[in-house]
Amino acid sequence: MSDLDALRALVREVIRDVLPNGLAGGRPEVETVNLSTDDDLGAFVRRLLDLAPGEREELRSGRKRFMLASPRTPPGGAGRAGEATTVRRIERGAVTEAVVSAAARDGQRLVLGRGAVLTPLARDRARASGVQIEKER
């Protein structure tokens, strides 16, 4: 990815952060769900079946998505003792300081796909806030 492509991706992400959902391809709402037991799965399916028509359309259009929580203890003891960490995957685009700050607030670690670029400011924020970042090769 060239510097120009990385800059364009960064500008697109800033625009998505500033504009409300639904405008100019705004960022979809992502809800993390914990499905660790059969009862959790059953409750989640019942919840989906009870959605209002507008909420169903948000799911169909991709404006609302779900992310599976994967509880893990961070290697090296990062985070508080016994605290679970979820993983947030970012496949492509610029990973900004705002993304890292949100990951720190939500207790997430970041896994970056081949098309994701970590900005220098985001790298500094990750170090300062203890957010683990893994880059796939």
Residue, then its C-alpha position, 0 to 999 in steps of 0.5 A: m500500500s502506498d503512502l497515498d493509499a494509506l492517507r486516503a484510508l485515514v481520511r475515509e476513516v476520519i470522515r466515518d468517525v465524524l459523520p453519523n451512521g448511514l451517511a456517506g457509508g458511515r461505520p456500522e453499529v457493531e455489538t459484541v455478543n458473548l456466546s459461551t453456552d448453549d443457553d447464551l446462543g438460544a437467548f441470542v437467537r430468540r432476541l433476533l427473532d423478536l427484532a422489529p422490522g426496522e432493526r431487521e433491515e439494519l441487519r440485512s443491510g449491514r448497518k448493524r453487525f455482531m462481533l463474537a466476544s472471545p474471552r482471553t487472558p492477555p499474554g504477559g499479564a497485560g490488563r488486570a488480573g483475571e480480566a477477559t480481553t476481546v479481540r477486535r479484527i481490522e482487515r484494512g484501512a488506517v488504524t488511528e489513535a481513536v481506534v486504539s483509544a476505543a480498544a483500550r476503553d473496551g479492554q480489547r486487543l487488536v488484530l490487524g489484517r494484511g490491508a490494515v496500517l497502524t498510524p504512528l500516533a496510534r502506535d504511541r497510544a497503544r504503548a501508553s495505554g497497554v493495548q496489544i496489537e498483532k499484525e497478521r503476515 
